[in-house]
Amino acid sequence: MWDTFRNNFIDDCTSCGLDGTNLKCAQCKNNNNGQNPNPTIALNSGIGYANGQLTCALK
């Protein structure tokens, strides 16, 4: 998952799920071994979430 605050990728996320039009996780580790509570990605017509993975809309 992309961390918009630190501008890097996050790994080891826990308890991710949909919250309206957002994908929200309870907590993720970032690449610097820090913790990022409640990271969120806004889903839209170009970014989706299906089968536990982020997806891209192809036109």
N, C-alpha and C positions, 0 to 999 in steps of 0.2 A: 504494500500500500504506500502511496506517496504521502509524505508528511509536508503539508503546505507551510507549516511554521518553520521547519528546519531545512526545507528544500532537499530532502533525501528520501530514500526508500525505507520503509518500516518492515521489519519481519517479526515473527513470533507474536501474532495478534491473538487475543482471546475473546470469546463471546461476541463475535461479529454478527450483525443482523440488520434488517431494514427498520428504519424509523421514519415513516412517511416517505419522502423522496431522498432520504439520506442513508448511506451505509455507515453505521456507527459500531465501533468496537469498545469493549470495556477497558482494554488496555493493550498497548503495543510496545515492544522494545524497538528503539531506533538503532541505527547502525553504530552509534557510539555507546551502546549498552545502557543508555538512559531509558527511562520509562516515560511514555506519553499517554496520559489518561484520556479516555473518551475521544480518540481521533475520529474525524468525520469526513466523508467524501460526499459531496452533493451529486446525486444522480440526475441526468438529464437525457435529452434525445440522443446524445453521443456516447454517454457512459451508462451502462446498466450493470445489474448484478443478477446472475443466474447460476444455479447449481454450485453455490459457494465460491464463485469467482467473479471478478469484475469483467465486463464484456464491452466491446466496442461495436457501435452500430456502423454497418457498412452501407454505403449508398450506391 
